[in-house]
Amino acid sequence: MGKQLEIYRKKTHKYIPGGAHTYSRGDDQFPSNAPSILERGEGAYVYDIEGHKYLDYGMGLRAVTLGYGNERVNKAAITQISNGNGLTRASKIEVDVAEKMVDLIDGMDMIKFAKNGSSVTSSATKLARAYTGRKIIARCLQHPFFSYDDWFIGDTVMDAGIPTETKILTVNFNFNDLKSLENLINKYPSQIACVILEPSTHIEPHEGFLQGVKSLCNKEGIIFILDEMITGFRWDLKGAQKYYDVIPDLCTFGKGMANGFSVSALMGKKDIMSLGGLFHDKERVFLMSTTHGAEMSGLGALHETIDIYKELNVTDYLWDYGTRLKDGINRISESFGLIDYFYIDGIAVSPAIVTKDKNGEISMKLRTLFLQEMIKSNILMPYIAISYAHGQNEMELTFEAVCKALNVYKSALEDGVENYLIGSEVKPVFRKYN
């Protein structure tokens, strides 16, 4: 690490708790040789403050799907900045993009924009509680993050500062296990306001699972919420709900919908969403009220991103690149005799890196070693987030780097990872102590 990078790394921890404004950007999420401060991104690449260039598979925590600095998206955002960016009443672009999103996402009647995913997922649970008059939230245990708000964080190991009274109102069911949800419903009869889950992660839903969840919710008067923060604009432009053929009562979007600009959205059916509006005779719900929730620059970016997706068939490209990348890396691993210990798993549009030790157990140390060796080849791969800017040249660079990394990985399996790993292993975000 160069002197300037080290100075800035120390400053981040001096002035910012955790050293970043997102836990997944923190030092404990990367190998010690990772650049601690980035200055800019262009296409599929990022540059640190000392000018070093890295091929990036983090892509702004999966939020950049077209590539950094897309000219058309930037131009659309700048146009809205020139229009004032935030006006005294609702803006024209706000209404235009609301209409565009409602027309785009099947079964949704209304939309509310915000700046981050936590705001819209929490608003979804609040609406569900108001609509049903119930308190309990049932969330999928295997899905790693829904919100920074108490209803979710209180249900994790990192629950300091959350009152017990709040913690007991969130309960868990298991993905692809309809019986576990049935058991919750039986345990808390007429008490569950909503069920919230992602339609998919690196594990796809079993055939009929999402439809079964919806059927259970409909039968029991529970609001069915799909969190499309990662899957939306990646599995399909219309979301994974389109890909898996299911329509929820409420859904949330964020990453990818504006190519890195800060936009998130809560969408839903009119009878639920209208509780946050003016034209009903029921008790008013303070849904969301944010000065910058409908900031015009981000909505301009969203408007243009949708057009680009349609013109270029972006999601088809992401699926194709992901398939070829996944297959190629697994072939390399097989050639090293490592396929039982290192492989790319999961769904092609969002592949998952799997690292195992000699006993076949998942190893964070070996994962860190792999990431460390990829960085030595100037590739930043905390996970695999694909963008339209990743082309054939980037794939070949990736394969070359994987060959070098797996050569070290193989030696580490034989000689011990501690002989090759520099610094500490990456750690899970949700842990009780540092």
C-alpha positions, 0 to 999 in steps of 0.5 A: 500500500502506497503512502497516500493510500495509507494516510487516507485509510487512517483518516477513514477510521478517524472520521468515519465509524467503521471506515466507510458508510456501508459495512460491506465496504469496510476493511474487514471485508477485503484482503489486506492488499486491497485498495482502501480508497477508490477515486473513480470508476470507468466502465468495468474498472475502478482507480485508487487515489494513487492511479492504480487500475483494477478490473472490478466485480464489486460494481458499487455493491451490485448497484452499477449494472451498465458500467461506471460513468455511463454517458447516457445515464450521466447526461440524463442526470445532469439534465435534471440537475440543470432543471433544479434537482429538487423543487417545491412541489412534485417534479415532472420527472418524478411523475413521468418515472412513477408512471414508467415504473408502474407500467413496467412492473406487473401487478403494481399500481403505485410507487414511492421513491426513496434513496436507499433500500432500508427506507423502502423495506421498512416502509413496506413492513409499516404499511403491512402492519397498518393494513392488517392491524397486526404486529409480527414480521416474518422474514426469511432467515437465509437472506442476509440483509433487509434493513438497518432499522430495528425490526431487522437488525434486532433479529441478528447477532449484531443487535446492540441498541435494539429493545427486546420489545422490538426484537420479539416482533420479528420471527423467521422461516426458511427459504424453500421450506414452506412447512416452516412458514406454515408452522410460524403461521400456526404458532402466531395465528392472526398475528403475522402482518407480513412475510418478507423475502428475496425471490432468489439469492445464489439459491433459486426458489424451488418450483412452486415455492414462491407461489406457495408463499403467496397462497399461504399469505392470501389465505391467512390475510398476510401481506406478501413482500418481495425484496428485489433490491439485488434481483431487480434489474438483474434477473429481469428488467421487470424483476425476479418476480417476472422471471419466477412468475409471481406477483407480490402485494408489495415489492422493493427495488434499489440496486441497479435501477439507476446505474449507481445513482441513489434511487430505491422504490416501494411498489404495491397494490393500490388498496395497500399503498393508498393508505399513505395517501390523501384519498381514503377515509381510514387512519393515515399512515406516515409512509415516507416523507423525504426531502431528497427521496425524489431527487430529480437527478437520480430519477432522470438516471432511472428513466434513461437506465430503463430505456438502455435496458430495453434497447440493449437487452441488458439482462440477456447480456448479464445472463450470457456473460455470467454463464460463460464466466462461471463455466470458464472459471470452473473449467480452470478449477477442474484443470488444477484438480480443485473443483471440490475445493474451489468453484463458482456456484449459484445463478449465472446472473449472480454467481457465488464464489465457494472456497473449501478446505481439505475437509470440504468445509467452507473456509473464509481464510481460503476465500480471503487468499483467493481475493488477495491473489486476484488483487495481485492481478489487479482484479477486485472481486469481493463477490461477482457482480456483472455489468454490461461493461464487462466484455470479452477482454475483461473475461480473458483477464479474469481467467488469466488471474484465476489461473494464477490465484488457483496455483497459489490456492492449490499450494495453500491447501497442501502447505497450509493457508497461513503460509500464503495469506497476508493479514487477516481473513475477511469476516462476516458483517453480522458478528457480536464483537470485532 
